[in-house]
């Protein structure tokens, strides 16, 4: 079951960027409002990058691609499994939010995002199934 919201990912990205309120730890402030305006658009792009690795992705029998549900509000639950939404998306969001503002930090977060896709997404759970020999005989 997926539980991660866009607000959750935004808050973690803001903490990674060290842009939270220094006193309260609040992430949705006047100082982060510009980031918040861009967040849903960025998350809607990232969801397509991550969706093929998600437990929520299913290949269609007719050969068409499945699509991840659009994120319209910060309260929307992201249509990715929580491992991807919580473990990878905050790094991708932080990277995109910092582009042009702090390119070295953006590069660090983008590198971490790519590394996590390679390591976490490659470990997607799969099912084992029996293989029946085509000719009914033994393999040579």
JOHUGI-V688649 format. One record per residue. N is the residue number from 1. RES is the residue in three letters. PHI is phi as a letter, one per 20 degrees, with the letter a starting at -180 (* if undefined). Layout:
# JOHUGI-V688649
N & RES & PHI
N & RES & PHI
This chain:
# JOHUGI-V688649
1 & UNK & *
2 & UNK & e
3 & UNK & c
4 & UNK & f
5 & UNK & e
6 & UNK & f
7 & UNK & f
8 & UNK & f
9 & UNK & f
10 & UNK & g
11 & UNK & f
12 & UNK & f
13 & UNK & f
14 & UNK & f
15 & UNK & f
16 & UNK & f
17 & UNK & f
18 & UNK & l
19 & UNK & d
20 & UNK & f
21 & UNK & f
22 & UNK & f
23 & UNK & e
24 & UNK & e
25 & UNK & n
26 & UNK & f
27 & UNK & d
28 & UNK & d
29 & UNK & c
30 & UNK & f
31 & UNK & f
32 & UNK & d
33 & UNK & f
34 & UNK & f
35 & UNK & f
36 & UNK & f
37 & UNK & f
38 & UNK & e
39 & UNK & f
40 & UNK & f
41 & UNK & f
42 & UNK & f
43 & UNK & f
44 & UNK & f
45 & UNK & f
46 & UNK & f
47 & UNK & f
48 & UNK & f
49 & UNK & f
50 & UNK & e
51 & UNK & g
52 & UNK & f
53 & UNK & e
54 & UNK & e
55 & UNK & f
56 & UNK & e
57 & UNK & e
58 & UNK & c
59 & UNK & f
60 & UNK & e
61 & UNK & f
62 & UNK & e
63 & UNK & n
64 & UNK & e
65 & UNK & e
66 & UNK & f
67 & UNK & c
68 & UNK & e
69 & UNK & g
70 & UNK & f
71 & UNK & e
72 & UNK & d
73 & UNK & c
74 & UNK & f
75 & UNK & e
76 & UNK & f
77 & UNK & f
78 & UNK & f
79 & UNK & e
80 & UNK & c
81 & UNK & f
82 & UNK & f
83 & UNK & f
84 & UNK & f
85 & UNK & f
86 & UNK & e
87 & UNK & e
88 & UNK & c
89 & UNK & g
90 & UNK & g
91 & UNK & f
92 & UNK & f
93 & UNK & f
94 & UNK & g
95 & UNK & g
96 & UNK & f
97 & UNK & f
98 & UNK & e
99 & UNK & g
100 & UNK & n
101 & UNK & d
102 & UNK & b
103 & UNK & f
104 & UNK & f
105 & UNK & f
106 & UNK & f
107 & UNK & f
108 & UNK & f
109 & UNK & f
110 & UNK & f
111 & UNK & f
112 & UNK & f
113 & UNK & g
114 & UNK & f
115 & UNK & f
116 & UNK & f
117 & UNK & g
118 & UNK & f
119 & UNK & e
120 & UNK & f
121 & UNK & f
122 & UNK & f
123 & UNK & e
124 & UNK & g
125 & UNK & f
126 & UNK & b
127 & UNK & d
128 & UNK & e
129 & UNK & b
130 & UNK & f
131 & UNK & d
132 & UNK & e
133 & UNK & g
134 & UNK & g
135 & UNK & e
136 & UNK & m
137 & UNK & d
138 & UNK & e
139 & UNK & f
140 & UNK & e
